Amino acid sequence: MAPSRIAVPKTATFSTPDKLQSTDKQQTHYGDFRDDFFHEGYTVIKGVLSKERASEYQNQALTWLESLKEVGMADIIITHKVHANLPIPVRTYARTAAVLRTSLSRASGIRPTPRSLLGSIVPDQKRYISQNHLKRTKEAKDEWAKRAQEIKAGKRTHFAQHLEERGLLHDVVGERELLDRVFTEKRAGLYAGVDPTAPSLHVGHMLPFMVLAWGYVWGLPVYFLLGGATSRVGDPTGRLKGREKVHSSIRKANMASMHMQLKKLGASIQKYGDRHGYKREWAWKRSLVNNNTWWNTTPLMEVIRDLGVHVRLGPMLGRDTVKTRLAKGDGMSFSEFCYPLMQAWDWWILFRKGAQVQVGGSDQYGNILFGMDAVKNISRHAAQEQERDALENDLDKPIGLTTPLLTAPSGEKFGKSAGNAIWLDKDLTSTFELYQFFVRTPDDVVEKYLKMFTFLPLPEIARLMEEQNKDPSKRVAQHALAAEFVELIHGKPEADAVIVQHRQLFRPRSSTAEPTPLPRTPKPNAKIPPQLAGFENPASGNVHAPQTNFQNMPSPQVTLPRSLVVNQPFNKVFWSAGLVSSKGEGHRVIINNGAHVGSRPGDTGPMSDELSFTPVRPWPADKTESFIVDGNLMLLKVGKWKFKVVKIISDEEFTKAGMTAPGWEELKGQEK
């Protein structure tokens, strides 16, 4: 029998030495097949087997393997019903068959051992493709082919046309006809990126991510790229001056906060889509990646060899961004000049994973075009032969699309640099303020925003606009827009709560009644109000407390005095940070490997530019200080959604600001 190249696991159980029944009801195979025939606990069940009996088992097993080959099985996983405490062996089809063959030529009483040659035939595999996985993959492929036929027959719109109808398609970087074909013929992956130059996403970031949101519920693989590495350089597009240098601890805190925000956004998109009738299917895929992952490990010579050789200075110097900076700005640093190269390399990395389409704002057209050409060149001339692809099929070529830019009524772009950002972090822009921002949407753009920022069907939007036009003062469309967007970002419970809050605040009290203004949310650099310190205790130790998820996850920001961190055991630090309800709960979480601290990948030192977490162990208290990043930052995580960016300040600053935290009063009492 020739070795099979595909490893497909098959789970089987047996209750007697003479019968083995597959879990697949359509296939029943007899013969006492075991991974190692003479392994204690597998063959010795009713005494020592005779040589004749052992040979009979071998012949039956070979027959079984032949039948499995006919039905496409290539790997077998066996569990032992009698001796349940025995390990579950996993062996590839080729290796098992070879072991059986070699054992036939030996004395039957000797345990068969695979020869070293087998290691070169079938390498060790860490993951196995199940039969169910192959079945689902085929079903997904058939379903997409059926959808393509419906699109060609005019019974269904293709994805690019859908984006156009929603106002999300501004330009195609490449050929529009090719984009239509790509989205029709295959599940082409999409990606959009953001650099963590601020502690939060803002509304202006959402248009490219809305394309990813639609792609996800459409069944396309989507990649959210966090630019941890590119944020150290900064995108020079549209800027006359270079960015101010940001302290390392601030950059890392921004990266950690935005990582959790993108993770929350992905989960929220799935929940929001489900409410609008897009039920999750097996083929739906989404990923969150950080380009620090490859930039921290890729040798510079590899980038120069694969990318730099195809780049010409003339076209790069002729880019509008470069010419404007050289003519009107303060010049351009070499690092900023290389930003398009870094972005192109990001696309090449993701392109190999299936991200064929890059999505960005209309101001990113030049960077996407540069990256598209770069990916084509690298693919055709890659140094590694297995990565080389001439891309002769147009359907395999990289392509891009851009979304409109979100602008204020004055025409100014929304964003941090313009000072008019509407943040998606509740600490920076409350849900009420976010709701109010969309309620104040001008009548002439509310329909466009409903199409771009919500999953509401177009007929429903048309109905809302019809009702809106009857009495614009009621702002029916604006309230629908605000409620949908808050739900998309913060979840349905938050949206329902802010609707009630708004109605109570603005309900008519008299003919001259005026709404009571709410205090504005502090700006990102504002001081934290006294006695808050960003502390919120989620009562994680209470078994009756609701489970923490993306909709109710606590605020990630917390400020602690140095005395509550340095020379304190981690269970107490987690308690002071509000991640557990008590020091005892913190100890139990640590013992059960549920607590993590930001660190270097594979190390226990303070976190580098790559976001990585190390499981916390019951270390001595003096080890805690080694995880402080740049002297004033620590990242803590419990479970999937409880996460804290701990800003560490001096005890004097903490006292002067009037803050408090669990353990602080007790510590001050001890000092007295």
Beta strands, then each sheet from edge to edge (+ up, - down):
strand 1: 11-16
strand 2: 19-22
strand 3: 29-30
strand 4: 75-80
strand 5: 90-92
strand 6: 171-173
strand 7: 189-194
strand 8: 222-226
strand 9: 286-290
strand 10: 355-361
strand 11: 399-403
strand 12: 557-561
strand 13: 595-598
strand 14: 613-615
strand 15: 633-638
strand 16: 642-649
sheet 1: 3+ 2- 1+ 4+ 5-
sheet 2: 6+ 11- 10- 7- 8- 9-
sheet 3: 12+ 16+ 15- 13+ 14-
end
